[in-house]
């Protein structure tokens, strides 16, 4: 699939909003090296069914106690396992980040076998030398409730290195992903004490054991029919992947997520966050085409290129494009090429 095909589709979607775009250069050196030198550790939550490990074996919980080595993960209301959803999204994010020059390390290598206990995955994230680690999950909550959220650890964390990582940079990258999700049109969760897309917990071992900044994402509620439909579908998984990639890229490049100018600062500069300040408003905007700008042509071309590895990894062609997916790709492109703060 050629970038020019997707560029043409974007031109049609943006008819009247951006000028006609020229064919995107598939070998654009700026795009291919944007994240050079950056390593991202991706942890698709849980593991495949073909293993003989004891999930209830007790391991360090990072707070002086123990907990089960792993869990099986949730199954959506329509019977799709969490481990497959997270694996699919992780593959799309991996393809996107690698197309930008980043090195990506996975916690597990397939969706069939074992992926490691929670403490082993945390240790692997630290050993990878990653700038940021991302643990991808989907929740199972009340069937009447829906929405995404980011789990952040109760502070302080006993391990000094983990506390430093999660209290500063970990919070910054989590907020960047939260803002990207809101900008993409996803609504923050409305249950389990989630506040503005963030849920503070002391019973999740990953954040308390990981010594590099960690994003712990719950993409949606698999027990809710609307959320489940998005989580299960190829198009929905692509939407999640682009939103997640946007947040990661915004953090790594220290640029705000485009389109959140109407929100209070949600992706803070890389400093210790002010935990006493009110959380930003996170009302999800409607997914509408971006306003025309002088850079519209360039961003449309960039968006076209960014969709190539994502759709390719998904095994889709240009017919998979919808105006919503194009808008999400446009947001990612704008984030990539926004001026540094």
C-alpha positions as CSV (number, residue, x, y, z in Angstrom):
1,X,0.0,0.0,0.0
2,X,1.4,3.4,-1.1
3,X,1.3,6.5,1.1
4,X,-0.1,8.3,-2.0
5,X,-3.3,6.3,-1.8
6,X,-3.9,7.3,1.8
7,X,-3.0,10.9,1.0
8,X,-5.7,11.0,-1.6
9,X,-8.2,9.7,0.9
10,X,-7.2,12.3,3.4
11,X,-7.6,15.0,0.7
12,X,-11.2,13.8,0.1
13,X,-12.0,13.8,3.8
14,X,-10.5,17.3,4.3
15,X,-12.2,18.7,1.1
16,X,-12.5,22.4,1.5
17,X,-10.5,22.4,4.8
18,X,-7.0,21.9,3.5
19,X,-5.5,22.3,0.0
20,X,-4.9,19.4,-2.2
21,X,-1.8,17.5,-1.1
22,X,1.1,16.2,-3.1
23,X,2.2,12.6,-2.9
24,X,3.9,11.9,0.4
25,X,7.5,10.8,0.2
26,X,7.6,7.3,1.6
27,X,11.3,7.7,2.5
28,X,11.0,11.0,4.4
29,X,14.1,11.1,6.5
30,X,12.7,13.5,9.0
31,X,9.7,11.3,9.7
32,X,11.8,8.1,9.8
33,X,14.2,9.5,12.4
34,X,11.9,11.6,14.6
35,X,12.3,9.3,17.6
36,X,15.8,8.0,16.9
37,X,17.6,7.2,20.1
38,X,14.4,6.6,22.0
39,X,13.4,3.2,23.4
40,X,9.9,2.3,24.4
41,X,9.0,-0.8,26.4
42,X,5.5,-2.1,25.4
43,X,3.7,-4.5,27.8
44,X,0.6,-6.0,26.2
45,X,-1.3,-7.0,29.4
46,X,-1.6,-10.6,30.4
47,X,-0.6,-13.6,28.3
48,X,-1.9,-16.3,25.8
49,X,-3.6,-19.4,27.0
50,X,-0.9,-21.9,26.0
51,X,1.2,-22.1,29.1
52,X,1.5,-24.1,32.3
53,X,2.6,-21.4,34.7
54,X,1.0,-21.1,38.2
55,X,-0.7,-17.7,38.1
56,X,-1.3,-17.7,41.9
57,X,2.4,-18.0,42.7
58,X,3.2,-15.1,45.1
59,X,5.6,-12.3,44.0
60,X,6.7,-9.0,45.3
61,X,4.0,-6.3,45.1
62,X,6.5,-3.4,45.5
63,X,5.0,-2.3,48.9
64,X,6.3,-4.9,51.3
65,X,3.7,-7.6,50.5
66,X,3.0,-10.1,47.8
67,X,0.4,-10.7,45.2
68,X,-0.5,-13.2,42.4
69,X,2.1,-13.6,39.7
70,X,-0.4,-12.8,37.0
71,X,-4.1,-12.8,36.2
72,X,-5.9,-14.2,33.2
73,X,-7.3,-10.8,32.3
74,X,-10.9,-9.9,31.5
75,X,-13.1,-11.1,28.7
76,X,-15.4,-8.7,26.9
77,X,-19.2,-9.0,27.0
78,X,-18.9,-10.6,23.6
79,X,-16.2,-13.1,24.6
80,X,-13.0,-11.5,23.3
81,X,-10.1,-12.0,25.7
82,X,-8.2,-9.0,27.0
83,X,-4.8,-10.5,26.1
84,X,-5.7,-10.5,22.4
85,X,-7.0,-6.9,22.4
86,X,-3.9,-5.7,24.1
87,X,-1.6,-7.7,21.8
88,X,-3.3,-6.2,18.7
89,X,-3.1,-2.7,20.0
90,X,0.6,-3.1,21.0
91,X,1.5,-4.3,17.5
92,X,0.0,-1.2,16.0
93,X,1.7,1.1,18.4
94,X,5.0,-0.8,17.8
95,X,4.6,-0.4,14.1
96,X,4.0,3.3,14.4
97,X,6.8,4.1,16.8
98,X,9.3,2.0,14.8
99,X,8.3,3.9,11.6
100,X,9.4,7.1,13.5
101,X,12.8,5.6,14.4
102,X,12.2,4.4,17.9
103,X,13.4,1.1,19.3
104,X,10.5,-0.9,20.8
105,X,11.0,-3.8,23.3
106,X,8.0,-6.1,24.0
107,X,7.3,-7.9,27.3
108,X,6.0,-10.9,25.4
109,X,6.6,-12.1,21.9
110,X,3.3,-13.6,20.9
111,X,-0.3,-13.9,21.9
112,X,-0.1,-17.7,22.6
113,X,2.3,-18.4,25.4
114,X,3.6,-17.0,28.6
115,X,4.5,-13.3,29.1
116,X,6.0,-13.2,32.6
117,X,4.9,-12.3,36.2
118,X,4.1,-8.7,37.1
119,X,7.5,-8.3,38.8
120,X,9.4,-9.8,35.9
121,X,7.8,-7.4,33.4
122,X,8.6,-4.5,35.7
123,X,12.2,-5.6,35.9
124,X,12.3,-6.1,32.1
125,X,11.1,-2.6,31.6
126,X,13.9,-1.2,33.7
127,X,16.5,-3.5,32.1
128,X,15.5,-2.4,28.6
129,X,16.9,1.1,29.1
130,X,13.5,2.5,27.9
131,X,12.7,6.2,28.2
132,X,9.1,5.1,28.9
133,X,7.2,1.9,29.6
134,X,3.6,1.4,28.6
135,X,1.4,-1.3,30.0
136,X,-1.7,-1.8,27.9
137,X,-4.9,-3.2,29.4
138,X,-8.7,-3.1,29.2
139,X,-10.8,-3.0,32.3
140,X,-13.9,-4.9,33.4
141,X,-16.2,-2.7,35.5
142,X,-20.0,-2.1,35.9
143,X,-21.7,-2.9,32.7
144,X,-23.6,0.5,32.7
145,X,-20.4,2.5,32.9
146,X,-17.7,3.2,30.3
147,X,-14.6,5.1,29.5
148,X,-10.8,4.9,29.6
149,X,-8.4,5.7,32.4
150,X,-4.8,5.7,33.5
151,X,-3.7,4.0,36.7
152,X,-1.2,6.1,38.7
153,X,0.4,4.8,41.9
154,X,-0.3,6.1,45.4
155,X,2.8,8.0,46.5
156,X,5.3,7.6,48.0
157,X,6.4,4.3,46.6
158,X,8.8,2.4,49.0
159,X,11.5,1.8,46.3
160,X,13.2,5.2,45.8
161,X,14.0,4.7,42.1
162,X,10.4,3.7,41.3
163,X,9.1,6.6,43.4
164,X,11.3,9.1,41.4
165,X,10.2,7.6,38.1
166,X,6.5,7.5,38.8
167,X,6.1,10.7,40.8
168,X,7.6,12.9,38.1
169,X,8.1,11.6,34.6
170,X,5.6,8.8,35.0
171,X,2.9,11.3,35.9
172,X,3.8,13.5,33.0
173,X,3.6,10.8,30.4
174,X,0.4,9.4,31.9
175,X,-1.2,12.9,31.6
176,X,0.1,13.2,28.0
177,X,-1.6,10.0,27.1
178,X,-4.8,11.1,29.0
179,X,-4.9,14.3,27.0
180,X,-4.3,12.5,23.7
181,X,-7.2,10.1,24.5
182,X,-9.5,13.1,25.2
183,X,-8.4,14.9,22.1
184,X,-9.1,11.7,20.1
185,X,-12.7,11.7,21.3
186,X,-12.5,9.0,24.0
187,X,-14.3,9.8,27.3
188,X,-12.7,9.3,30.7
189,X,-14.1,6.5,32.8
190,X,-17.1,7.3,35.1
191,X,-16.5,4.6,37.7
192,X,-14.1,3.3,40.4
193,X,-13.0,6.7,41.6
194,X,-11.5,7.8,38.4
195,X,-10.9,11.6,38.4
196,X,-10.3,13.3,35.1
197,X,-9.1,10.1,33.5
198,X,-6.7,9.2,36.3
199,X,-7.1,6.6,39.0
200,X,-4.8,6.5,42.0
201,X,-4.1,3.0,43.4
202,X,-1.8,1.3,45.8
203,X,-2.8,-2.3,44.9
204,X,-1.3,-2.5,41.4
205,X,2.3,-3.9,41.5
206,X,3.5,-2.7,38.1
207,X,3.8,1.0,38.9
208,X,5.4,0.3,42.3
209,X,8.1,-2.0,40.8
210,X,8.9,-0.1,37.6
211,X,12.0,2.1,37.7
212,X,11.3,3.9,34.4
213,X,8.4,6.2,33.8
214,X,5.3,4.1,33.3
215,X,2.0,4.5,31.5
216,X,-0.6,2.0,32.8
217,X,-3.6,2.3,30.5
218,X,-7.1,0.8,30.8
219,X,-8.4,1.5,27.3
220,X,-12.1,0.9,28.2
221,X,-14.6,-1.2,30.0
222,X,-15.0,-4.6,28.3
223,X,-18.2,-5.3,30.3
224,X,-19.9,-2.3,28.6
225,X,-21.4,-3.1,25.2
226,X,-20.3,0.2,23.6
227,X,-16.7,0.1,24.9
228,X,-16.5,-3.6,24.0
229,X,-17.5,-2.9,20.4
230,X,-14.6,-0.5,20.0
231,X,-12.1,-2.7,21.9
232,X,-13.0,-5.7,19.8
233,X,-13.0,-4.2,16.3
234,X,-10.0,-3.6,14.1
235,X,-11.0,0.0,13.5
236,X,-11.5,0.6,17.2
237,X,-8.1,-1.0,18.0
238,X,-6.5,1.3,15.4
239,X,-8.2,4.3,17.1
240,X,-6.8,3.3,20.4
241,X,-3.3,2.7,18.9
242,X,-3.2,6.1,17.3
243,X,-4.4,7.9,20.5
244,X,-1.8,6.0,22.6
245,X,1.0,6.7,20.1
246,X,0.0,10.4,20.1
247,X,0.4,10.6,23.8
248,X,3.7,8.8,23.9
249,X,5.1,10.9,21.0
250,X,3.9,14.1,22.7
251,X,5.8,13.2,25.8
252,X,9.0,12.0,24.1
253,X,9.2,15.2,22.0
254,X,8.1,17.4,24.9
255,X,5.3,18.9,22.8
256,X,1.7,19.5,23.8
257,X,-1.0,17.3,22.2
258,X,-2.5,19.5,19.4
259,X,-6.1,20.5,20.0
260,X,-6.0,20.7,23.8
261,X,-5.5,24.5,23.8
262,X,-9.0,24.9,25.2
263,X,-8.0,22.7,28.2
264,X,-5.9,23.8,31.2
265,X,-2.3,22.4,30.9
266,X,-2.7,18.7,30.9
267,X,0.6,17.5,29.7
268,X,3.0,19.3,32.0
269,X,6.6,20.1,31.3
270,X,9.1,17.6,32.7
271,X,9.1,18.8,36.3
272,X,7.7,17.5,39.5
273,X,3.9,17.8,39.1
274,X,1.9,20.0,41.5
275,X,-0.4,17.4,43.0
276,X,-2.4,20.1,44.8
277,X,-3.5,21.8,41.6
278,X,-7.0,20.9,40.2
279,X,-7.0,18.4,37.5
280,X,-7.6,19.7,34.0
281,X,-11.0,19.6,32.4
282,X,-11.2,16.5,30.2
283,X,-14.5,16.7,28.4
284,X,-14.0,14.7,25.2
285,X,-14.4,16.9,22.1
286,X,-16.4,15.8,19.1
287,X,-14.3,14.3,16.4
288,X,-14.3,17.0,13.8
289,X,-11.9,17.8,11.0
290,X,-9.1,20.2,12.1
291,X,-9.4,23.8,11.0
292,X,-7.4,24.8,7.9
293,X,-4.0,26.2,8.5
294,X,-0.9,27.1,6.6
295,X,0.6,23.8,7.6
296,X,-2.5,21.8,6.7
297,X,-0.9,20.3,3.5
298,X,2.2,19.2,5.3
299,X,0.3,17.7,8.2
300,X,-2.1,15.8,5.9
301,X,0.9,14.3,4.1
302,X,2.5,13.4,7.5
303,X,-0.8,11.8,8.6
304,X,-0.9,9.8,5.4
305,X,2.5,8.3,6.1
306,X,1.7,7.6,9.7
307,X,-1.3,5.6,8.7
308,X,0.7,3.4,6.4
309,X,2.5,1.2,9.1
310,X,-0.6,1.2,11.2
311,X,-3.0,0.0,8.5
312,X,-0.3,-2.3,7.2
313,X,0.1,-4.0,10.5
314,X,-3.6,-4.3,10.7
315,X,-3.8,-5.9,7.2
316,X,-6.1,-3.1,6.0
317,X,-6.1,-1.0,2.9
318,X,-7.4,2.5,2.2
319,X,-11.0,1.3,2.6
320,X,-10.4,1.1,6.3
321,X,-10.1,4.9,6.5
322,X,-12.9,6.8,8.0
323,X,-13.0,10.5,8.8
324,X,-12.5,9.7,12.5
325,X,-9.3,7.7,11.8
326,X,-8.0,10.5,9.6
327,X,-8.6,13.1,12.3
328,X,-6.7,10.9,14.8
329,X,-3.8,10.6,12.4
330,X,-3.9,14.3,11.7
331,X,-3.6,14.9,15.5
332,X,-0.6,12.6,15.7
333,X,1.0,14.4,12.7
334,X,0.4,17.8,14.3
335,X,1.9,16.5,17.6
336,X,5.0,15.2,15.8
337,X,5.7,18.5,14.0
338,X,4.5,21.0,16.7
339,X,7.1,23.5,17.9
340,X,8.9,22.5,21.1
341,X,7.6,24.3,24.1
